[in-house]
Amino acid sequence: MRCVPIKASEASLLHGLYLLTPEYFDLLGTTVPSYQEVFEELVAAEMDRRRHCELLSEGQDLVGYLDWTTDYPGSGDLTVNLLLVATPYQRRGLGSQAARQLEERAPAGTRRILASVYGSNGPAAHFWERRGYRPSNDCGPAVRWYTKILSEGERIHVGHQIRR
Ligand SMILES: CC(C)(COP(=O)(O)OP(=O)(O)OC[C@H]1O[C@@H](n2cnc3c(N)ncnc32)[C@H](O)[C@@H]1OP(=O)(O)O)[C@@H](O)C(=O)NCCC(=O)NCCS
C-alpha cells in the first residue's frame, strides 16, 4: 500500500472517496461533505505542520484516506483523526495494513497511537480493538478513544541507529 500526502488542490480525489463511502456519514448522522468543505478542511490541514493527510492506494486504485496528527493530545502521542477505506475496498485487510504501516513509520519519539471514533461507530470500534487498541479516556458520548502503546519493535525508523 502507498501513502501519499494529499494537497488541497486534489480535494476532488478525497471527495470522491467520501462519495463512495456514504455509510460512514450515515453512521455519524451527517451528510457526505461537499467538495468545498473537503477543500477547506485540506487547506486548514496544510496550515498545521503536525497534521498529515494522505491518500492510500493499492496498485492502480485509490482506496482510502488517512489523516493523523503528531504530538496530539500530548507530546509523544500520535492521533489518527480518520482512517477511511472506501466501501468497495473494505474487509480486504487494507485498513489493517494502513494502521500497521503507520505504527511502523510513526515519527521518532512516538509512544502512543490514539484513534478517535465518533458517534456510535461499532465497526470502527471493532476494527481498532482487533488491531490491539484499547478503549481509553472516554471523552463523552461524541468521541471515544482507542489507544495502543508502541513497543520499540513496532517502530522502524529509517536512519535510526541501533544501539545494543
Ligand atoms: C474501519 C475501516 C477503516 C476498516 O477498514 P477495512 O479495510 O475494512 O478493515 P480490515 O479489512 O483490515 O478489517 C480488519 C478487522 O476489522 C474489523 N472490521 C472491519 N470492518 C468491519 C465492519 N464493517 N464491521 C465489523 N468489523 C469490521 C474486522 O474484525 C476485521 O477483521 P475480521 O473480518 O477478520 O474480523 C473501514 O471500515 C472504514 O473506512 N470505515 C469508514 C470510516 C471509519 O469508520 N473509520 C474509523 C474511524 S477512524
The ligand as an ORCA input file, in Angstrom:
! r2SCAN-3c Opt
* xyz 0 1
  C     -12.935      0.870      9.814
  C     -12.278      0.648      8.433
  C     -11.105      1.615      8.291
  C     -11.774     -0.795      8.370
  O     -11.064     -0.952      7.157
  P     -11.024     -2.378      6.399
  O     -10.010     -2.291      5.328
  O     -12.412     -2.753      6.020
  O     -10.566     -3.314      7.598
  P      -9.840     -4.734      7.507
  O     -10.294     -5.464      6.277
  O      -8.388     -4.529      7.691
  O     -10.505     -5.436      8.762
  C      -9.826     -5.757      9.953
  C     -10.820     -6.156     11.030
  O     -11.628     -5.031     11.402
  C     -12.964     -5.439     11.680
  N     -13.907     -4.791     10.771
  C     -13.619     -4.138      9.621
  N     -14.742     -3.665      9.081
  C     -15.750     -4.043      9.908
  C     -17.152     -3.870      9.882
  N     -17.768     -3.180      8.908
  N     -17.892     -4.390     10.884
  C     -17.308     -5.065     11.888
  N     -15.971     -5.278     11.958
  C     -15.214     -4.753     10.979
  C     -12.983     -6.913     11.494
  O     -12.724     -7.505     12.745
  C     -11.835     -7.195     10.552
  O     -11.274     -8.452     10.646
  P     -12.120     -9.808     10.515
  O     -13.039     -9.609      9.328
  O     -11.065    -10.830     10.262
  O     -12.821     -9.966     11.822
  C     -13.309      0.823      7.292
  O     -14.446      0.040      7.572
  C     -13.743      2.258      7.086
  O     -13.073      3.030      6.423
  N     -14.895      2.663      7.668
  C     -15.408      4.010      7.484
  C     -14.550      5.067      8.202
  C     -14.354      4.731      9.666
  O     -15.298      4.402     10.398
  N     -13.096      4.851     10.123
  C     -12.740      4.569     11.500
  C     -12.691      5.799     12.340
  S     -11.038      6.428     12.395
*
